[in-house]
Amino acid sequence: MRTTITINDKLFRALKIRAAETDETVSSIVEDAIKYQLLEDMEDIETAKKRQNEPTLSFDSLVA
């Protein structure tokens, strides 16, 4: 699927350099970065779900 995104000029220049250095396309680098971020978010969500029944502790009780 094609889409349009707006990227900061400096970031885009760095992205193009990275693509040239690694012989990858800009699209593949962006897609990999998005996948990585989404997977990381999913892991965080799963961890939070697993811990949702744990007791809540105040900061003060932890440092006291």
N, C-alpha and C positions, 0 to 999 in steps of 0.2 A: 504494500500500500504506500502511496506517495503522500507526503504531508509537508507543510511548510512550518518551520520554527524560526524564531528570532534568537540569534546568538550574538553575544558581545563580540566586537571586532577582534580584540586581542585573543579571546578564547578561540574564535574561529581560525585565526592564523596559526595558533598553536595546534589546533586540531588538524589542519591541513599539513603542517610540518610532520606531525606524528603519523599521519596516514602515508605520507611519502617515505618516511624513514622505515616504516614497518611493512610497506607494500600492501596496505589495507585500504579499503575505501572509507571515506568520511562516514558514509551511512553505516558501515559495519561497526565502526568504532562507537558511534552514537548508539546504535542498537545494543551493543554489548554493555555499554554504560547504563542504559535504561534497564536492561535485564538484571544486571548486578544490583542496582538500587532497589528494584521491585522485589527481588529475592531476599535482600537484606531486610526490607520492610516486612515481608511475609514471615521471616524468622522471628523478628521482634514481636509481631502480633501473636504468633504461636506461643512464644515464651510468656507473654503477658496473659494469654488465655490459661496456660498451665498454672500460673501463679495467682489467678484471680481469687482463689479461696484461701490464700495465706492470710494470716492476721496482719493488720496494719500496725506498724510501729512508728511512734513519733521520733523525730530526730533527737529530741532531748533525752528520751529514754535510752537511746543507743549510745550517747556520749556521756551519760551520767555515770 
